[in-house]
Amino acid sequence: MEDLISLLDKMKTALEGAKVDAEKFSEKRNASAGGRVRKAMQDIKKKAQTVRILVQETRKG
């Protein structure tokens, strides 16, 4: 399983990329950018779940 810090860094990078696309979507109504935002959010959601599982497993020992 991946390292906790590595996962958080990947989430941060994905969020920064999604922010750029979110700006394109909100300012220019670029539909493709909206799709990329949704895809990035789904990826971040999956990584967040992995972080939660990793933390829980670490707490249990």
mmCIF file of the N, C-alpha and C atoms, coordinates in Angstrom:
data_MODEL
# 
_entry.id   MODEL 
# 
loop_
_atom_site.group_PDB 
_atom_site.id 
_atom_site.type_symbol 
_atom_site.label_atom_id 
_atom_site.label_alt_id 
_atom_site.label_comp_id 
_atom_site.label_asym_id 
_atom_site.label_entity_id 
_atom_site.label_seq_id 
_atom_site.pdbx_PDB_ins_code 
_atom_site.Cartn_x 
_atom_site.Cartn_y 
_atom_site.Cartn_z 
_atom_site.occupancy 
_atom_site.B_iso_or_equiv 
_atom_site.pdbx_formal_charge 
_atom_site.auth_seq_id 
_atom_site.auth_comp_id 
_atom_site.auth_asym_id 
_atom_site.auth_atom_id 
_atom_site.pdbx_PDB_model_num 
ATOM 1   N N  . MET A 1 1  ? 0.845   -1.180 0.000   1.00 0.00 ? 1  MET A N  1 
ATOM 2   C CA . MET A 1 1  ? 0.000   0.000  0.000   1.00 0.00 ? 1  MET A CA 1 
ATOM 3   C C  . MET A 1 1  ? 0.893   1.248  0.000   1.00 0.00 ? 1  MET A C  1 
ATOM 4   N N  . GLU A 1 2  ? 0.399   2.305  -0.603  1.00 0.00 ? 2  GLU A N  1 
ATOM 5   C CA . GLU A 1 2  ? 1.183   3.529  -0.726  1.00 0.00 ? 2  GLU A CA 1 
ATOM 6   C C  . GLU A 1 2  ? 1.380   4.211  0.621   1.00 0.00 ? 2  GLU A C  1 
ATOM 7   N N  . ASP A 1 3  ? 2.381   5.042  0.675   1.00 0.00 ? 3  ASP A N  1 
ATOM 8   C CA . ASP A 1 3  ? 2.682   5.832  1.853   1.00 0.00 ? 3  ASP A CA 1 
ATOM 9   C C  . ASP A 1 3  ? 1.633   6.935  2.023   1.00 0.00 ? 3  ASP A C  1 
ATOM 10  N N  . LEU A 1 4  ? 1.303   7.248  3.250   1.00 0.00 ? 4  LEU A N  1 
ATOM 11  C CA . LEU A 1 4  ? 0.289   8.254  3.562   1.00 0.00 ? 4  LEU A CA 1 
ATOM 12  C C  . LEU A 1 4  ? 0.651   9.614  2.971   1.00 0.00 ? 4  LEU A C  1 
ATOM 13  N N  . ILE A 1 5  ? 1.878   10.046 3.175   1.00 0.00 ? 5  ILE A N  1 
ATOM 14  C CA . ILE A 1 5  ? 2.311   11.350 2.668   1.00 0.00 ? 5  ILE A CA 1 
ATOM 15  C C  . ILE A 1 5  ? 2.274   11.380 1.143   1.00 0.00 ? 5  ILE A C  1 
ATOM 16  N N  . SER A 1 6  ? 2.657   10.292 0.513   1.00 0.00 ? 6  SER A N  1 
ATOM 17  C CA . SER A 1 6  ? 2.624   10.200 -0.942  1.00 0.00 ? 6  SER A CA 1 
ATOM 18  C C  . SER A 1 6  ? 1.195   10.357 -1.464  1.00 0.00 ? 6  SER A C  1 
ATOM 19  N N  . LEU A 1 7  ? 0.261   9.696  -0.813  1.00 0.00 ? 7  LEU A N  1 
ATOM 20  C CA . LEU A 1 7  ? -1.143  9.810  -1.220  1.00 0.00 ? 7  LEU A CA 1 
ATOM 21  C C  . LEU A 1 7  ? -1.649  11.239 -1.063  1.00 0.00 ? 7  LEU A C  1 
ATOM 22  N N  . LEU A 1 8  ? -1.304  11.873 0.044   1.00 0.00 ? 8  LEU A N  1 
ATOM 23  C CA . LEU A 1 8  ? -1.742  13.250 0.268   1.00 0.00 ? 8  LEU A CA 1 
ATOM 24  C C  . LEU A 1 8  ? -1.131  14.194 -0.763  1.00 0.00 ? 8  LEU A C  1 
ATOM 25  N N  . ASP A 1 9  ? 0.123   13.964 -1.130  1.00 0.00 ? 9  ASP A N  1 
ATOM 26  C CA . ASP A 1 9  ? 0.758   14.782 -2.170  1.00 0.00 ? 9  ASP A CA 1 
ATOM 27  C C  . ASP A 1 9  ? 0.055   14.605 -3.514  1.00 0.00 ? 9  ASP A C  1 
ATOM 28  N N  . LYS A 1 10 ? -0.310  13.371 -3.838  1.00 0.00 ? 10 LYS A N  1 
ATOM 29  C CA . LYS A 1 10 ? -1.029  13.111 -5.090  1.00 0.00 ? 10 LYS A CA 1 
ATOM 30  C C  . LYS A 1 10 ? -2.398  13.786 -5.077  1.00 0.00 ? 10 LYS A C  1 
ATOM 31  N N  . MET A 1 11 ? -3.070  13.770 -3.928  1.00 0.00 ? 11 MET A N  1 
ATOM 32  C CA . MET A 1 11 ? -4.366  14.440 -3.813  1.00 0.00 ? 11 MET A CA 1 
ATOM 33  C C  . MET A 1 11 ? -4.203  15.942 -4.011  1.00 0.00 ? 11 MET A C  1 
ATOM 34  N N  . LYS A 1 12 ? -3.154  16.505 -3.423  1.00 0.00 ? 12 LYS A N  1 
ATOM 35  C CA . LYS A 1 12 ? -2.892  17.942 -3.553  1.00 0.00 ? 12 LYS A CA 1 
ATOM 36  C C  . LYS A 1 12 ? -2.648  18.319 -5.010  1.00 0.00 ? 12 LYS A C  1 
ATOM 37  N N  . THR A 1 13 ? -1.843  17.524 -5.700  1.00 0.00 ? 13 THR A N  1 
ATOM 38  C CA . THR A 1 13 ? -1.544  17.776 -7.110  1.00 0.00 ? 13 THR A CA 1 
ATOM 39  C C  . THR A 1 13 ? -2.813  17.694 -7.955  1.00 0.00 ? 13 THR A C  1 
ATOM 40  N N  . ALA A 1 14 ? -3.626  16.685 -7.691  1.00 0.00 ? 14 ALA A N  1 
ATOM 41  C CA . ALA A 1 14 ? -4.880  16.521 -8.434  1.00 0.00 ? 14 ALA A CA 1 
ATOM 42  C C  . ALA A 1 14 ? -5.819  17.693 -8.175  1.00 0.00 ? 14 ALA A C  1 
ATOM 43  N N  . LEU A 1 15 ? -5.855  18.171 -6.941  1.00 0.00 ? 15 LEU A N  1 
ATOM 44  C CA . LEU A 1 15 ? -6.727  19.288 -6.591  1.00 0.00 ? 15 LEU A CA 1 
ATOM 45  C C  . LEU A 1 15 ? -6.267  20.578 -7.263  1.00 0.00 ? 15 LEU A C  1 
ATOM 46  N N  . GLU A 1 16 ? -4.959  20.779 -7.323  1.00 0.00 ? 16 GLU A N  1 
ATOM 47  C CA . GLU A 1 16 ? -4.434  21.965 -7.998  1.00 0.00 ? 16 GLU A CA 1 
ATOM 48  C C  . GLU A 1 16 ? -4.784  21.946 -9.483  1.00 0.00 ? 16 GLU A C  1 
ATOM 49  N N  . GLY A 1 17 ? -4.690  20.771 -10.103 1.00 0.00 ? 17 GLY A N  1 
ATOM 50  C CA . GLY A 1 17 ? -5.070  20.652 -11.509 1.00 0.00 ? 17 GLY A CA 1 
ATOM 51  C C  . GLY A 1 17 ? -6.556  20.865 -11.713 1.00 0.00 ? 17 GLY A C  1 
ATOM 52  N N  . ALA A 1 18 ? -7.344  20.353 -10.791 1.00 0.00 ? 18 ALA A N  1 
ATOM 53  C CA . ALA A 1 18 ? -8.793  20.517 -10.882 1.00 0.00 ? 18 ALA A CA 1 
ATOM 54  C C  . ALA A 1 18 ? -9.183  21.982 -10.728 1.00 0.00 ? 18 ALA A C  1 
ATOM 55  N N  . LYS A 1 19 ? -8.426  22.718 -9.932  1.00 0.00 ? 19 LYS A N  1 
ATOM 56  C CA . LYS A 1 19 ? -8.729  24.138 -9.733  1.00 0.00 ? 19 LYS A CA 1 
ATOM 57  C C  . LYS A 1 19 ? -8.615  24.907 -11.044 1.00 0.00 ? 19 LYS A C  1 
ATOM 58  N N  . VAL A 1 20 ? -7.591  24.605 -11.812 1.00 0.00 ? 20 VAL A N  1 
ATOM 59  C CA . VAL A 1 20 ? -7.403  25.265 -13.109 1.00 0.00 ? 20 VAL A CA 1 
ATOM 60  C C  . VAL A 1 20 ? -8.596  24.971 -14.014 1.00 0.00 ? 20 VAL A C  1 
ATOM 61  N N  . ASP A 1 21 ? -8.993  23.701 -14.079 1.00 0.00 ? 21 ASP A N  1 
ATOM 62  C CA . ASP A 1 21 ? -10.138 23.329 -14.914 1.00 0.00 ? 21 ASP A CA 1 
ATOM 63  C C  . ASP A 1 21 ? -11.436 23.919 -14.370 1.00 0.00 ? 21 ASP A C  1 
ATOM 64  N N  . ALA A 1 22 ? -11.562 24.013 -13.060 1.00 0.00 ? 22 ALA A N  1 
ATOM 65  C CA . ALA A 1 22 ? -12.768 24.600 -12.465 1.00 0.00 ? 22 ALA A CA 1 
ATOM 66  C C  . ALA A 1 22 ? -12.892 26.071 -12.845 1.00 0.00 ? 22 ALA A C  1 
ATOM 67  N N  . GLU A 1 23 ? -11.768 26.768 -12.895 1.00 0.00 ? 23 GLU A N  1 
ATOM 68  C CA . GLU A 1 23 ? -11.789 28.169 -13.313 1.00 0.00 ? 23 GLU A CA 1 
ATOM 69  C C  . GLU A 1 23 ? -12.224 28.289 -14.769 1.00 0.00 ? 23 GLU A C  1 
ATOM 70  N N  . LYS A 1 24 ? -11.712 27.401 -15.624 1.00 0.00 ? 24 LYS A N  1 
ATOM 71  C CA . LYS A 1 24 ? -12.120 27.412 -17.034 1.00 0.00 ? 24 LYS A CA 1 
ATOM 72  C C  . LYS A 1 24 ? -13.610 27.144 -17.157 1.00 0.00 ? 24 LYS A C  1 
ATOM 73  N N  . PHE A 1 25 ? -14.090 26.197 -16.358 1.00 0.00 ? 25 PHE A N  1 
ATOM 74  C CA . PHE A 1 25 ? -15.502 25.838 -16.425 1.00 0.00 ? 25 PHE A CA 1 
ATOM 75  C C  . PHE A 1 25 ? -16.383 26.980 -15.926 1.00 0.00 ? 25 PHE A C  1 
ATOM 76  N N  . SER A 1 26 ? -16.022 27.582 -14.801 1.00 0.00 ? 26 SER A N  1 
ATOM 77  C CA . SER A 1 26 ? -16.883 28.610 -14.228 1.00 0.00 ? 26 SER A CA 1 
ATOM 78  C C  . SER A 1 26 ? -16.820 29.926 -14.997 1.00 0.00 ? 26 SER A C  1 
ATOM 79  N N  . GLU A 1 27 ? -15.661 30.257 -15.553 1.00 0.00 ? 27 GLU A N  1 
ATOM 80  C CA . GLU A 1 27 ? -15.526 31.527 -16.255 1.00 0.00 ? 27 GLU A CA 1 
ATOM 81  C C  . GLU A 1 27 ? -15.972 31.457 -17.712 1.00 0.00 ? 27 GLU A C  1 
ATOM 82  N N  . LYS A 1 28 ? -15.629 30.356 -18.388 1.00 0.00 ? 28 LYS A N  1 
ATOM 83  C CA . LYS A 1 28 ? -15.887 30.256 -19.824 1.00 0.00 ? 28 LYS A CA 1 
ATOM 84  C C  . LYS A 1 28 ? -16.944 29.229 -20.183 1.00 0.00 ? 28 LYS A C  1 
ATOM 85  N N  . ARG A 1 29 ? -17.459 28.533 -19.170 1.00 0.00 ? 29 ARG A N  1 
ATOM 86  C CA . ARG A 1 29 ? -18.454 27.466 -19.378 1.00 0.00 ? 29 ARG A CA 1 
ATOM 87  C C  . ARG A 1 29 ? -17.925 26.392 -20.324 1.00 0.00 ? 29 ARG A C  1 
ATOM 88  N N  . ASN A 1 30 ? -16.640 26.077 -20.170 1.00 0.00 ? 30 ASN A N  1 
ATOM 89  C CA . ASN A 1 30 ? -15.992 25.048 -20.972 1.00 0.00 ? 30 ASN A CA 1 
ATOM 90  C C  . ASN A 1 30 ? -16.447 23.681 -20.451 1.00 0.00 ? 30 ASN A C  1 
ATOM 91  N N  . ALA A 1 31 ? -17.277 22.995 -21.219 1.00 0.00 ? 31 ALA A N  1 
ATOM 92  C CA . ALA A 1 31 ? -17.858 21.720 -20.783 1.00 0.00 ? 31 ALA A CA 1 
ATOM 93  C C  . ALA A 1 31 ? -16.794 20.643 -20.580 1.00 0.00 ? 31 ALA A C  1 
ATOM 94  N N  . SER A 1 32 ? -15.778 20.638 -21.415 1.00 0.00 ? 32 SER A N  1 
ATOM 95  C CA . SER A 1 32 ? -14.704 19.648 -21.265 1.00 0.00 ? 32 SER A CA 1 
ATOM 96  C C  . SER A 1 32 ? -13.974 19.832 -19.941 1.00 0.00 ? 32 SER A C  1 
ATOM 97  N N  . ALA A 1 33 ? -13.767 21.072 -19.563 1.00 0.00 ? 33 ALA A N  1 
ATOM 98  C CA . ALA A 1 33 ? -13.110 21.354 -18.285 1.00 0.00 ? 33 ALA A CA 1 
ATOM 99  C C  . ALA A 1 33 ? -13.977 20.867 -17.131 1.00 0.00 ? 33 ALA A C  1 
ATOM 100 N N  . GLY A 1 34 ? -15.281 21.005 -17.262 1.00 0.00 ? 34 GLY A N  1 
ATOM 101 C CA . GLY A 1 34 ? -16.193 20.502 -16.233 1.00 0.00 ? 34 GLY A CA 1 
ATOM 102 C C  . GLY A 1 34 ? -16.079 19.000 -16.070 1.00 0.00 ? 34 GLY A C  1 
ATOM 103 N N  . GLY A 1 35 ? -15.948 18.297 -17.177 1.00 0.00 ? 35 GLY A N  1 
ATOM 104 C CA . GLY A 1 35 ? -15.768 16.845 -17.126 1.00 0.00 ? 35 GLY A CA 1 
ATOM 105 C C  . GLY A 1 35 ? -14.462 16.458 -16.457 1.00 0.00 ? 35 GLY A C  1 
ATOM 106 N N  . ARG A 1 36 ? -13.414 17.232 -16.748 1.00 0.00 ? 36 ARG A N  1 
ATOM 107 C CA . ARG A 1 36 ? -12.122 16.953 -16.112 1.00 0.00 ? 36 ARG A CA 1 
ATOM 108 C C  . ARG A 1 36 ? -12.178 17.215 -14.609 1.00 0.00 ? 36 ARG A C  1 
ATOM 109 N N  . VAL A 1 37 ? -12.927 18.225 -14.208 1.00 0.00 ? 37 VAL A N  1 
ATOM 110 C CA . VAL A 1 37 ? -13.090 18.504 -12.772 1.00 0.00 ? 37 VAL A CA 1 
ATOM 111 C C  . VAL A 1 37 ? -13.785 17.331 -12.099 1.00 0.00 ? 37 VAL A C  1 
ATOM 112 N N  . ARG A 1 38 ? -14.848 16.844 -12.702 1.00 0.00 ? 38 ARG A N  1 
ATOM 113 C CA . ARG A 1 38 ? -15.579 15.711 -12.127 1.00 0.00 ? 38 ARG A CA 1 
ATOM 114 C C  . ARG A 1 38 ? -14.686 14.474 -12.023 1.00 0.00 ? 38 ARG A C  1 
ATOM 115 N N  . LYS A 1 39 ? -13.894 14.221 -13.061 1.00 0.00 ? 39 LYS A N  1 
ATOM 116 C CA . LYS A 1 39 ? -12.993 13.068 -13.052 1.00 0.00 ? 39 LYS A CA 1 
ATOM 117 C C  . LYS A 1 39 ? -11.932 13.223 -11.959 1.00 0.00 ? 39 LYS A C  1 
ATOM 118 N N  . ALA A 1 40 ? -11.381 14.414 -11.832 1.00 0.00 ? 40 ALA A N  1 
ATOM 119 C CA . ALA A 1 40 ? -10.366 14.661 -10.801 1.00 0.00 ? 40 ALA A CA 1 
ATOM 120 C C  . ALA A 1 40 ? -10.958 14.484 -9.407  1.00 0.00 ? 40 ALA A C  1 
ATOM 121 N N  . MET A 1 41 ? -12.183 14.950 -9.211  1.00 0.00 ? 41 MET A N  1 
ATOM 122 C CA . MET A 1 41 ? -12.825 14.811 -7.902  1.00 0.00 ? 41 MET A CA 1 
ATOM 123 C C  . MET A 1 41 ? -13.071 13.344 -7.567  1.00 0.00 ? 41 MET A C  1 
ATOM 124 N N  . GLN A 1 42 ? -13.409 12.556 -8.564  1.00 0.00 ? 42 GLN A N  1 
ATOM 125 C CA . GLN A 1 42 ? -13.609 11.119 -8.335  1.00 0.00 ? 42 GLN A CA 1 
ATOM 126 C C  . GLN A 1 42 ? -12.294 10.461 -7.943  1.00 0.00 ? 42 GLN A C  1 
ATOM 127 N N  . ASP A 1 43 ? -11.218 10.856 -8.605  1.00 0.00 ? 43 ASP A N  1 
ATOM 128 C CA . ASP A 1 43 ? -9.896  10.318 -8.281  1.00 0.00 ? 43 ASP A CA 1 
ATOM 129 C C  . ASP A 1 43 ? -9.486  10.716 -6.860  1.00 0.00 ? 43 ASP A C  1 
ATOM 130 N N  . ILE A 1 44 ? -9.730  11.958 -6.498  1.00 0.00 ? 44 ILE A N  1 
ATOM 131 C CA . ILE A 1 44 ? -9.409  12.433 -5.151  1.00 0.00 ? 44 ILE A CA 1 
ATOM 132 C C  . ILE A 1 44 ? -10.236 11.687 -4.115  1.00 0.00 ? 44 ILE A C  1 
ATOM 133 N N  . LYS A 1 45 ? -11.489 11.434 -4.439  1.00 0.00 ? 45 LYS A N  1 
ATOM 134 C CA . LYS A 1 45 ? -12.361 10.687 -3.525  1.00 0.00 ? 45 LYS A CA 1 
ATOM 135 C C  . LYS A 1 45 ? -11.797 9.286  -3.263  1.00 0.00 ? 45 LYS A C  1 
ATOM 136 N N  . LYS A 1 46 ? -11.337 8.626  -4.319  1.00 0.00 ? 46 LYS A N  1 
ATOM 137 C CA . LYS A 1 46 ? -10.760 7.283  -4.164  1.00 0.00 ? 46 LYS A CA 1 
ATOM 138 C C  . LYS A 1 46 ? -9.490  7.325  -3.318  1.00 0.00 ? 46 LYS A C  1 
ATOM 139 N N  . LYS A 1 47 ? -8.651  8.324  -3.569  1.00 0.00 ? 47 LYS A N  1 
ATOM 140 C CA . LYS A 1 47 ? -7.424  8.457  -2.787  1.00 0.00 ? 47 LYS A CA 1 
ATOM 141 C C  . LYS A 1 47 ? -7.748  8.762  -1.322  1.00 0.00 ? 47 LYS A C  1 
ATOM 142 N N  . ALA A 1 48 ? -8.759  9.589  -1.082  1.00 0.00 ? 48 ALA A N  1 
ATOM 143 C CA . ALA A 1 48 ? -9.155  9.909  0.290   1.00 0.00 ? 48 ALA A CA 1 
ATOM 144 C C  . ALA A 1 48 ? -9.623  8.656  1.020   1.00 0.00 ? 48 ALA A C  1 
ATOM 145 N N  . GLN A 1 49 ? -10.357 7.809  0.339   1.00 0.00 ? 49 GLN A N  1 
ATOM 146 C CA . GLN A 1 49 ? -10.807 6.559  0.954   1.00 0.00 ? 49 GLN A CA 1 
ATOM 147 C C  . GLN A 1 49 ? -9.614  5.674  1.295   1.00 0.00 ? 49 GLN A C  1 
ATOM 148 N N  . THR A 1 50 ? -8.624  5.634  0.415   1.00 0.00 ? 50 THR A N  1 
ATOM 149 C CA . THR A 1 50 ? -7.418  4.856  0.686   1.00 0.00 ? 50 THR A CA 1 
ATOM 150 C C  . THR A 1 50 ? -6.686  5.415  1.906   1.00 0.00 ? 50 THR A C  1 
ATOM 151 N N  . VAL A 1 51 ? -6.627  6.744  2.017   1.00 0.00 ? 51 VAL A N  1 
ATOM 152 C CA . VAL A 1 51 ? -6.003  7.369  3.187   1.00 0.00 ? 51 VAL A CA 1 
ATOM 153 C C  . VAL A 1 51 ? -6.747  6.967  4.450   1.00 0.00 ? 51 VAL A C  1 
ATOM 154 N N  . ARG A 1 52 ? -8.061  7.010  4.410   1.00 0.00 ? 52 ARG A N  1 
ATOM 155 C CA . ARG A 1 52 ? -8.856  6.648  5.582   1.00 0.00 ? 52 ARG A CA 1 
ATOM 156 C C  . ARG A 1 52 ? -8.586  5.207  6.005   1.00 0.00 ? 52 ARG A C  1 
ATOM 157 N N  . ILE A 1 53 ? -8.530  4.312  5.039   1.00 0.00 ? 53 ILE A N  1 
ATOM 158 C CA . ILE A 1 53 ? -8.271  2.897  5.334   1.00 0.00 ? 53 ILE A CA 1 
ATOM 159 C C  . ILE A 1 53 ? -6.867  2.729  5.915   1.00 0.00 ? 53 ILE A C  1 
ATOM 160 N N  . LEU A 1 54 ? -5.891  3.394  5.311   1.00 0.00 ? 54 LEU A N  1 
ATOM 161 C CA . LEU A 1 54 ? -4.509  3.299  5.781   1.00 0.00 ? 54 LEU A CA 1 
ATOM 162 C C  . LEU A 1 54 ? -4.378  3.798  7.221   1.00 0.00 ? 54 LEU A C  1 
ATOM 163 N N  . VAL A 1 55 ? -5.007  4.916  7.515   1.00 0.00 ? 55 VAL A N  1 
ATOM 164 C CA . VAL A 1 55 ? -4.955  5.459  8.876   1.00 0.00 ? 55 VAL A CA 1 
ATOM 165 C C  . VAL A 1 55 ? -5.624  4.504  9.852   1.00 0.00 ? 55 VAL A C  1 
ATOM 166 N N  . GLN A 1 56 ? -6.767  3.980  9.470   1.00 0.00 ? 56 GLN A N  1 
ATOM 167 C CA . GLN A 1 56 ? -7.485  3.056  10.351  1.00 0.00 ? 56 GLN A CA 1 
ATOM 168 C C  . GLN A 1 56 ? -6.663  1.795  10.620  1.00 0.00 ? 56 GLN A C  1 
ATOM 169 N N  . GLU A 1 57 ? -6.037  1.252  9.586   1.00 0.00 ? 57 GLU A N  1 
ATOM 170 C CA . GLU A 1 57 ? -5.209  0.054  9.755   1.00 0.00 ? 57 GLU A CA 1 
ATOM 171 C C  . GLU A 1 57 ? -4.003  0.343  10.647  1.00 0.00 ? 57 GLU A C  1 
ATOM 172 N N  . THR A 1 58 ? -3.431  1.527  10.491  1.00 0.00 ? 58 THR A N  1 
ATOM 173 C CA . THR A 1 58 ? -2.280  1.901  11.308  1.00 0.00 ? 58 THR A CA 1 
ATOM 174 C C  . THR A 1 58 ? -2.685  2.060  12.773  1.00 0.00 ? 58 THR A C  1 
ATOM 175 N N  . ARG A 1 59 ? -3.860  2.626  12.990  1.00 0.00 ? 59 ARG A N  1 
ATOM 176 C CA . ARG A 1 59 ? -4.342  2.799  14.363  1.00 0.00 ? 59 ARG A CA 1 
ATOM 177 C C  . ARG A 1 59 ? -4.590  1.462  15.036  1.00 0.00 ? 59 ARG A C  1 
ATOM 178 N N  . LYS A 1 60 ? -5.097  0.504  14.278  1.00 0.00 ? 60 LYS A N  1 
ATOM 179 C CA . LYS A 1 60 ? -5.393  -0.814 14.843  1.00 0.00 ? 60 LYS A CA 1 
ATOM 180 C C  . LYS A 1 60 ? -4.115  -1.573 15.179  1.00 0.00 ? 60 LYS A C  1 
ATOM 181 N N  . GLY A 1 61 ? -3.076  -1.310 14.408  1.00 0.00 ? 61 GLY A N  1 
ATOM 182 C CA . GLY A 1 61 ? -1.795  -1.965 14.698  1.00 0.00 ? 61 GLY A CA 1 
ATOM 183 C C  . GLY A 1 61 ? -1.530  -3.127 13.916  1.00 0.00 ? 61 GLY A C  1 
# 
